[in-house]
Amino acid sequence: MERRPLLAGNWKMYTTIAEAEALAGAVARSAIPADRDVMLAPPFTALAAVGRVLAGSPVLLGAQNVCWEEKGAFTGEISPAMLKDVGCRLAIIGHSERRHIFGETDAMINKRVAGALRFGLIPVLCIGETLEEREAAQTFAVLERQLRKGLLGITLADGDQLVVAYEPVWAIGTGKTATVEQAQEAHYFVRNLLVDMYEKNIATQMRILYGGSVNPGNVDALMSQPDVDGALVGGAALKADSFCSIINFNKSA
Ligand code: PEP
């Protein structure tokens, strides 16, 4: 089954509005191959401005997190309805920085996934093991727990409604990339879990992104793996030239 690659940039807490507009403009003006999707997730403060810059371009607007409620007394949170209102199509959920710095639990992440879907946002559900967990041979157990709990009670009509991102915590922002074999092994494991949880056509349609120090030099090899359907990019998404090279990956032979 052919899956449309998705190249997603997560700008974390790095850009002012003006910087975000300039970066989004450079990406939107670049030559983007028609066979792939591109998403930019700026800080919340820049969503509206970046949305205006991206208007008329194929680049999709994404959020870095989303609450599960439509509105109410949830100081500091942003609702899925608000994200739809500002033009978001996707929302990153359960990023390792949310899990490990802000203490988000699988239960909370599950509510965020459900909330996003209720309002027609595509969740980009992030899962991944720490170095300690990998060294203790717990990688698969962690991925299975995060995936099953994150998707508890979540029904899907088709595989395009949700994206999974495998992001080994030890590879995020560290310059250490998983080897292509480690990435494919984890993605294959996740694919089989999805086949167990959903109908096969849904599970095989769903995109699984790799994230963790993706750069122009390693993206071709990663994208050549059968179950790697795209990349979630942090550091290398903050410069237009490196992110545009990533968007223009060529699968290596
Ligand atoms: C991320 O933030 O999801 C990420 C993968 O960051 P980096 O590319 O900088 O490792």
Boltz pocket constraint, residues with backbone or C-beta under 6 A from the ligand:
constraints:
  - pocket:
      binder: B
      contacts: [[A, 10], [A, 167], [A, 171], [A, 172], [A, 173], [A, 174], [A, 175], [A, 211], [A, 212], [A, 213], [A, 214], [A, 232], [A, 233], [A, 234], [A, 235], [A, 236]]
      max_distance: 6.0
